[in-house]
């Protein structure tokens, strides 16, 4: 299963005390595949450093993720521009389409527009929804 993970969700799965830390563990254990672009990697590093008020946490997390055997470094050859309210979010869609990802995991409301777009079909799930789906798939 190939996932694209929105930065805000990455923040919410990192801590061992986080409700959805199981997803970070699943990524680390190669239970799911993570698709990343250079743009996403840059955002991860910047936002994590700002969030944790650190100059190294973002770099360390990014280094860990890009060196996992289940990470796809995806090149994007077409920009779909499907989200107009926050165009910066389009990098996740472009990555998902290029990587043929199964889901974008996001709690960002701007992605709701994708439910009404037939092509390219991109499925988004909130962390809670993906938790339910993943548990059903495992059983």
N, C-alpha and C positions, 0 to 999 in steps of 0.2 A: 504494500500500500504506500503510495507516494503522497506526501503532504507538503504544503507550503504553509509556513507558520508566521502569522502576523507578529510584529515586534511586541505589541502589548501582551499577546498571549505568551510569548517567550518569557517576558518578565514574570508572568503569573505562574509559570511552571518551574522556575529555577530553584526556589527555596525548598529545602527538604520538608518544611512545615506547610508548604502550599497545598491547597486542596487538590490541585491537578498536577502535582509533582510526578505522578505516575506516568504522564506523557513524556516528560524529560527522561525518566528512567527507560521508557520504551524506546526512545530515540537512541539513548546510550547503549541499549542492549540489542540494537539492530532489529527491533520488532516492527519498526516502520522506517520508511525511507524519507529523508528530508531533502527537498529541492531548494537550492539557493542560487541567487545571482549575485554578481558583484555589488549591485545596488542594495540588495537586501542585506548582505554582509556588512556593508558600510553603515547602514542604518542600525543594524543590531549593535555594532560596536559603539557608535555615537550615543544611542539612546541608553544602552546599559551603563556606559560610563557616567552619563548625566544622572540617571536614576539612582545609581548606587554611590554617586559622588566619588568616583574613582577614576584613575587614569589607566587601570589595568584590567578590571573585571571584564569589560567589553571585549578587549583584545584576547583575554584568556578563554572566554566562552566561545568567541568566534573561532579561535585556533582549534579548540576542541571539536567544534561542530564540523569544520571543513576537513578535519583529518579523520573523521569517522568513515568506516568503509561503506556505510549506508547513506552517505551524503552525495547528492548529485550536484555538481557545479554546472548550472544550466546557462547556456548562452541564449539571449533573447534576440530574435530576428525581426519581430514585428511588435509594435506597440498598439494595443487595442483601444486605449483611452475610453474605457467603459464607465469609469467613475468620474463625474464632473465636479462633484461637491468637494472632493479632496483628491485631486489628480495624483498626488504622491502615492496614494494607495494602489494605483495601477501597476506598479512594479510587481505586486504579488499576483495579480491576474496574468500579466505577461509571463511570469515565471511558471505559473500553474499550467497555462496553455502550452507553452513550449516544452515543459517536462511531462505533459500528459498526466498531470497530478490528479489524484482521486478527489482531494479536498483542499480547500484553503481553510485553515483553522483561524478564526477571528471572532472577536467580540465587538468589532467596530461596526456601527450602524450603517456606515457608508456602503458596505458590501451588500446590503439588502437589495439594492437595485439589480443585482445579478440574478435574482429569482425570476425577474421578468424578461431577461435577455435569453433568447433561444440559441444564438450562436455568437461566439463560441460558448458552449455550455460549461459553466464553471460552478461547481457546487461548494458552497460555504457552510461550515458548521461552527457553532459556538463551542467553546470548550466543554460545556455541559452536554451538548448534543453529541459531540464526538466521543465523550466518555461513555454515553449510553450505547452508541453504535459500536464502539471498540469492544465493550464488554459482551455485547451480543455476538460479535464476530469470533471472539475468543472461545465462547462456550459452545 
